[in-house]
Amino acid sequence: MSERVRLGVNIDHVATVRNARGGAHPDPVRAARTALAAGADGITAHLREDRRHITDGDIEALSRLCADADRPLNLEMALTPEMLDIALRHRPHAACLVPERREEVTTEGGLNVAAQAEAMTAAARTLSGAGIRVSLFIDPEPQQVIASADVGAQVIELHTGRFCLATGEARQGEFRRLVEAAQLAQSLGLEVHAGHGLDYDTAVEALAIPGVRELNIGHFLIGEAVFIGLDAAVRRMRAVMDGVTA
């Protein structure tokens, strides 16, 4: 029997809907509570510099919720002094460093770890010293995998967006890149996660990435919740994943 792959649910876009009108509804913390009850293994939230969805108050409340539920909070964040201070204040289970541009709609690609090695090493040392696991969101490129190990990360999250959008031979090529990156990462002692753009079908395919330990899925599940409810969407994703790994 294969080891169960964890499901992290990103609740950012519950906050996006809330912020479209202001006020307190829908509540991303309620969404996180629902996701955990439905089978999510942890919660992911991206505190962007412009606070376009998740807010500081959300992170404070999510930290309490995950601590009370004994489930991990994965804080996605840019590599800035402000975000490092916030991570150190809340001490989530993991901090996933991601690239961030104000003009992007969503994260468009992985970090260039190799080009920021000095800053990444310092951040990884600071976060690890506070007991926070360091994860780096990267494209499936050998140079970035090696650089992630060199700077002291414990985890990489492979960007699956291009794979999810590709078709035909290009799709096969993108999957090979994911496989090769995962194999290299494991040889360097890195834990492998994957995420971005995954749905029920592509999540099944992503489970075939060698050694993948966690899938982080957000936008699809929040969109699916419009039609069938968040509880049902998360339960179905968990069942799809368990059906492959059982």
C-alpha positions in Angstrom: 0.0 0.0 0.0 1.3 3.4 -0.9 1.7 6.1 1.8 -1.2 8.5 1.9 -0.5 11.7 0.1 -1.6 14.8 2.1 -4.2 17.3 0.9 -3.6 20.9 1.7 -6.5 23.2 0.9 -5.8 26.8 0.0 -8.6 29.1 1.1 -7.4 32.4 -0.4 -10.3 32.8 -2.8 -12.9 32.6 -0.1 -11.3 35.8 1.1 -11.3 37.1 -2.5 -15.1 36.8 -2.7 -15.4 38.4 0.8 -13.2 41.3 -0.2 -15.2 41.9 -3.4 -17.9 43.5 -1.3 -16.2 44.1 2.0 -17.7 42.9 5.3 -17.1 39.5 6.9 -18.9 37.0 4.6 -17.8 34.5 3.4 -15.4 33.8 6.2 -12.1 32.1 5.1 -11.7 30.7 8.7 -15.1 29.0 8.4 -13.9 27.6 5.1 -10.7 26.3 6.7 -12.7 24.7 9.5 -15.0 23.1 6.9 -12.1 21.8 4.8 -10.4 20.2 7.8 -13.6 18.5 8.8 -14.0 17.2 5.3 -10.6 15.6 5.2 -8.0 18.2 4.4 -4.7 17.5 6.1 -3.8 21.2 6.4 -4.6 24.7 5.3 -2.6 26.9 3.0 -3.0 30.7 2.9 -1.1 33.3 0.9 -0.7 36.7 2.7 0.2 38.9 -0.2 1.9 42.2 0.2 -1.2 44.1 -1.2 -3.6 42.0 1.0 -5.8 41.4 -2.0 -7.4 38.4 -0.3 -6.0 37.0 2.9 -5.5 39.6 5.6 -3.4 39.8 8.7 -6.5 39.1 10.8 -7.2 36.0 8.8 -3.6 34.7 9.5 -4.1 35.3 13.2 -7.4 33.5 13.2 -6.1 30.7 11.0 -3.1 30.2 13.2 -5.4 29.7 16.2 -7.7 27.4 14.3 -4.9 25.1 13.0 -3.2 25.0 16.5 -6.5 24.0 18.1 -7.1 21.4 15.5 -3.5 20.2 15.6 -3.3 20.6 11.8 -0.6 22.4 9.9 -0.9 25.9 8.5 1.2 26.5 5.4 1.8 30.3 5.1 2.7 31.3 1.5 4.7 34.5 1.5 7.1 36.6 -0.5 10.6 37.0 0.7 10.4 40.4 2.4 11.3 41.7 5.8 7.6 42.3 6.6 6.6 38.8 5.7 9.5 37.3 7.6 8.4 39.2 10.7 4.8 38.0 10.3 5.9 34.4 10.0 8.1 34.7 13.0 5.3 36.2 15.0 2.8 33.4 14.1 5.2 30.5 13.7 3.1 28.5 11.2 4.0 24.8 10.6 5.6 25.8 7.2 6.4 28.9 5.3 6.3 28.5 1.5 8.3 31.2 -0.2 6.7 32.2 -3.5 7.4 34.8 -6.1 5.0 37.8 -6.1 4.3 40.6 -8.5 1.6 43.2 -7.9 0.3 43.0 -11.5 -0.2 39.3 -11.7 -3.6 37.8 -11.2 -2.2 34.6 -9.6 1.3 33.2 -9.1 2.7 32.8 -12.6 5.8 30.7 -12.0 8.3 29.5 -9.5 11.0 31.2 -7.6 14.4 31.9 -9.1 16.2 30.4 -6.1 19.6 30.3 -7.8 19.5 34.0 -8.4 18.6 34.9 -4.8 20.7 32.3 -3.0 22.2 34.6 -0.4 18.8 36.1 0.6 17.1 32.6 0.5 19.9 31.1 2.7 19.4 33.8 5.3 15.6 33.5 5.3 15.8 29.7 5.5 18.2 29.9 8.4 15.9 32.4 10.2 12.7 30.5 9.6 14.2 27.1 10.5 15.7 28.5 13.6 12.2 29.4 14.7 10.9 25.9 14.1 9.2 26.7 10.8 9.6 24.3 7.9 10.9 26.1 4.8 9.3 25.3 1.5 10.2 26.8 -1.8 7.7 27.1 -4.7 9.7 26.3 -7.9 9.4 25.3 -11.5 10.6 21.8 -12.2 14.1 22.8 -13.3 17.2 21.0 -12.1 19.0 24.2 -11.3 16.2 25.4 -9.0 16.0 22.0 -7.3 19.7 22.0 -6.5 19.6 25.6 -5.4 16.7 24.8 -3.1 18.8 22.2 -1.3 21.8 24.4 -1.2 20.0 27.3 0.5 18.7 25.0 3.3 15.0 24.4 2.4 13.4 21.2 3.7 10.6 21.1 1.1 10.0 22.1 -2.5 6.6 22.6 -4.0 6.7 21.9 -7.8 4.7 24.3 -9.9 2.2 22.2 -11.8 0.5 25.0 -13.7 2.1 24.5 -17.1 1.5 20.7 -16.9 -2.2 21.3 -16.2 -2.6 23.7 -19.1 -0.6 21.7 -21.7 -1.9 19.2 -24.2 -0.6 16.3 -26.3 3.2 15.9 -26.5 3.8 19.1 -24.6 1.8 17.7 -21.6 3.9 14.6 -21.6 7.0 16.7 -21.7 5.8 18.8 -18.7 5.1 15.7 -16.8 8.6 14.3 -17.5 10.0 17.6 -16.1 8.0 17.1 -12.9 9.1 13.5 -12.6 12.8 14.3 -13.1 12.7 17.3 -10.7 11.0 15.1 -8.0 13.6 12.4 -8.4 16.4 14.9 -8.2 14.9 16.5 -5.1 14.6 13.2 -3.3 18.2 12.4 -4.0 19.1 15.7 -2.3 17.0 15.0 0.7 14.1 17.3 -0.1 10.5 16.5 0.5 8.3 17.0 -2.6 5.0 18.7 -2.8 3.1 19.9 -5.9 0.4 22.4 -6.6 -1.2 25.1 -8.9 -4.0 24.5 -11.3 -4.9 21.0 -10.1 -8.4 19.6 -10.4 -9.9 16.1 -9.8 -8.3 14.7 -12.9 -4.9 16.4 -12.8 -4.6 15.7 -9.1 -4.7 12.0 -10.0 -2.0 12.4 -12.5 0.1 14.4 -10.0 0.0 11.5 -7.6 2.2 9.6 -10.1 5.1 12.1 -9.5 7.6 10.0 -7.7 7.7 10.5 -3.9 5.2 13.4 -3.9 4.0 13.8 -0.3 1.4 16.6 -0.6 -0.8 18.3 -3.1 -1.9 21.9 -2.4 -5.2 22.8 -4.1 -7.2 25.9 -3.8 -8.9 27.7 -6.7 -10.5 24.6 -8.2 -12.0 23.5 -4.9 -13.4 27.0 -4.1 -14.9 27.2 -7.6 -16.3 23.7 -7.3 -17.8 24.7 -3.9 -20.1 27.2 -5.7 -21.9 24.2 -7.3 -21.6 21.4 -4.7 -20.4 23.0 -1.5 -17.0 23.1 0.0 -17.5 20.1 2.2 -18.5 17.9 -0.8 -15.7 19.3 -3.0 -13.0 18.5 -0.4 -14.5 15.1 0.4 -14.5 14.2 -3.3 -10.9 15.4 -3.8 -9.8 13.3 -0.7 -11.7 10.3 -2.1 -10.1 10.7 -5.6 -6.7 10.9 -4.0 -7.3 7.9 -1.7 -8.6 5.9 -4.6 -5.3 6.2 -6.3 -3.0 5.8 -3.4 -4.9 3.0 -1.5 
